[in-house]
Amino acid sequence: GVEQNYGKAKEWFEKAAEHGNKEGMFCMGMLYESGDGVEQSYSEAKKWYEQAAENGDEDAMFAIGYLYEAGNGVEQSYSRSKEWYEKAAEHDHTTAMLRIGNLYKNGNGVEQSYSKAKEWFEKAVEHGDEEAMFQIGFLYEKGNGVEQSYNKAKEWYEKAVEHDHAMAMLRIGYLYKNGDGVEQNYGKAKEWFEKAAE
């Protein structure tokens, strides 16, 4: 292996970036965002992310969206965040799809809409995103934007569990604890709670 050295990493990322390499530009942005090997600077991170995004890097598009959502180094703006997430989503960035779904679910920067949230979660599911599977399950459990169905909730939670999603395990445990859509079974509830805690 190679000893971790952010200074050397910066040197190589910068060389790659100078040669038009979008991954090098993105990695420079990550170094500045986290402050690894450089003085932490959101504005410098954003500058590198923008260069990478201009060159088609979807991770950089997502990173800019997150800067706006969190208000890191920029004025906090859900609408600007959504614009950048949509650009990343056009390049099949799954987490961007999930974040847009959450914006709609919570009504952040957009008119609150569970149905639009579900549409975005479904797009993320097409790419195998287990958090999106969980979110759809939760919509069904609570009856938010869909006809309430504990059975459908459990089906979606089980899909997320196939990817070791702990919160989905916890929700299945609650379904058994409360007898929601399944026969009440404290033993099974306990098993699911223990799996979630592992």
JOZI-V37202 format. One record per residue. N is the residue number from 1. RES is the residue in one small letter. D_FIRST is the distance of its C-alpha to the first C-alpha in Angstrom with 1 decimal. Layout:
n->{N;N}
res->{RES;RES}
d_first->{D_FIRST;D_FIRST}
This chain:
n->{1;2;3;4;5;6;7;8;9;10;11;12;13;14;15;16;17;18;19;20;21;22;23;24;25;26;27;28;29;30;31;32;33;34;35;36;37;38;39;40;41;42;43;44;45;46;47;48;49;50;51;52;53;54;55;56;57;58;59;60;61;62;63;64;65;66;67;68;69;70;71;72;73;74;75;76;77;78;79;80;81;82;83;84;85;86;87;88;89;90;91;92;93;94;95;96;97;98;99;100;101;102;103;104;105;106;107;108;109;110;111;112;113;114;115;116;117;118;119;120;121;122;123;124;125;126;127;128;129;130;131;132;133;134;135;136;137;138;139;140;141;142;143;144;145;146;147;148;149;150;151;152;153;154;155;156;157;158;159;160;161;162;163;164;165;166;167;168;169;170;171;172;173;174;175;176;177;178;179;180;181;182;183;184;185;186;187;188;189;190;191;192;193;194;195;196;197;198}
res->{g;v;e;q;n;y;g;k;a;k;e;w;f;e;k;a;a;e;h;g;n;k;e;g;m;f;c;m;g;m;l;y;e;s;g;d;g;v;e;q;s;y;s;e;a;k;k;w;y;e;q;a;a;e;n;g;d;e;d;a;m;f;a;i;g;y;l;y;e;a;g;n;g;v;e;q;s;y;s;r;s;k;e;w;y;e;k;a;a;e;h;d;h;t;t;a;m;l;r;i;g;n;l;y;k;n;g;n;g;v;e;q;s;y;s;k;a;k;e;w;f;e;k;a;v;e;h;g;d;e;e;a;m;f;q;i;g;f;l;y;e;k;g;n;g;v;e;q;s;y;n;k;a;k;e;w;y;e;k;a;v;e;h;d;h;a;m;a;m;l;r;i;g;y;l;y;k;n;g;d;g;v;e;q;n;y;g;k;a;k;e;w;f;e;k;a;a;e}
d_first->{0.0;3.8;6.7;9.1;12.0;14.9;16.9;14.6;14.4;18.2;18.7;17.1;18.8;22.0;21.9;21.6;24.3;26.6;26.5;27.7;24.5;25.4;21.8;21.1;24.3;23.5;20.2;22.1;24.6;22.1;20.9;24.6;25.6;23.2;23.3;19.5;19.3;22.9;26.3;26.8;29.4;30.6;32.8;30.0;27.9;31.1;31.6;28.1;28.6;32.1;30.8;28.3;31.2;33.6;31.2;31.3;28.1;29.2;26.5;27.8;31.3;30.5;28.8;32.1;34.1;32.3;32.9;36.6;36.7;35.3;37.1;34.0;35.0;37.8;41.0;40.4;41.7;41.5;43.3;40.8;38.0;39.6;40.1;36.4;35.5;38.1;36.5;33.1;35.0;36.6;33.1;32.7;30.6;31.2;30.5;33.0;35.5;35.1;35.5;38.7;39.9;39.5;41.3;44.2;44.1;44.4;46.6;44.3;45.4;47.1;50.1;48.9;48.9;47.6;48.4;46.3;43.5;43.8;43.7;40.4;38.9;40.1;38.4;35.1;35.8;36.2;32.5;31.8;31.5;32.1;33.1;35.8;36.9;37.3;39.2;41.6;42.2;43.0;45.4;47.2;47.3;48.9;51.0;49.6;50.6;51.0;53.5;52.3;51.0;49.2;48.8;47.0;44.9;43.9;43.1;40.7;39.2;38.6;36.8;34.5;34.0;32.7;29.6;29.6;31.4;32.4;35.3;36.8;36.8;38.6;41.1;41.9;42.4;44.9;46.7;47.3;48.2;50.8;51.9;51.2;51.4;50.8;52.8;52.1;49.9;48.5;46.6;44.7;44.2;42.7;40.3;39.1;38.8;36.7;34.4;34.0;33.2;30.4}
